[in-house]
Amino acid sequence: MNRSTHPYKRIGSFVELSNEKIRLSYESRLARTKLDLSLLKLGEELKPARLLGLMASRLLVPLSETIKSRLVSFFQKGSRSY
């Protein structure tokens, strides 16, 4: 391995090695925590009750708009006949 590209060439003592080990441990824990948080968010989004509500709202909104427009046109036609 080329020493100029070695990522740990700045470490010159056991104290620095220990500090680097701790830093890498914290970095690893942070990555795991971010992954766990992402999985929790995904699990929350994919809950069956939430999905059913989302699907119902996506179906009911266009249906209610259609019913509303038909009712409005029906009553407008009825008011013109008088």
C-alpha positions, 0 to 999 in steps of 0.5 A: 500500500502506498504510504502517501494514501494511507488514511492513518499515517497521521497517527503517531502514538498509542493515544492518537490510536486510541482516540481514532478508535473512539472516533470510529466507534462513535461514527459507526454508532451514529451511522447505525442510529441514523439507519435505525431512525430511517427504518422506524420512519419507514415502518411508520409510513407502512403501517396498515391503518395509515395505508388504508387511510391514505388509500381511502382519502385518495379515492374519496377526494376525487369521488366527492369532487365528482359528486359535488360537480354533478350536484351543482350542475343538477341544481343549476339546471333546476333553477334555470327551468323556473 
